[in-house]
Amino acid sequence: MDYKLKILTEQDLPIITTLCEEASDYMVLATGASNPKKEALDLLTSFPPQKKTRR
């Protein structure tokens, strides 16, 4: 199996949203709720506490 790595951008938001919709059961178990659009944006823009911005 081949894998392809890609840096995600805001243009990928629809694809990430689809992933979150398809994994909504996981999100409900992990967070108690599912909001695919918010989750997708969070995945794209959230950083670890020690990192403030993208490079």
LINMO-V826411 format. One record per backbone hydrogen bond with DSSP energy under -0.5 kcal/mol. NH is the residue of the N-H (numbers start at 0). CO is the residue of the C=O. E is the energy in kcal/mol with one decimal. If there is no record, write none. Layout:
((NH/CO/E) (NH/CO/E))
This chain:
((7/5/-0.5) (11/8/-1.9) (12/9/-1.5) (15/11/-2.3) (16/12/-2.7) (17/13/-2.1) (18/14/-2.0) (19/15/-2.3) (20/16/-2.3) (21/17/-2.5) (22/18/-1.5) (23/20/-1.3) (25/22/-0.5) (26/22/-1.9) (27/23/-2.4) (28/24/-2.1) (29/25/-2.8) (30/26/-3.0) (31/26/-0.7) (31/27/-1.8) (32/26/-0.7) (38/34/-2.8) (39/35/-2.5) (40/36/-2.0) (41/37/-2.7) (42/38/-2.6) (43/39/-1.7) (44/40/-2.0) (45/41/-2.6) (50/47/-1.9) (51/49/-0.5))
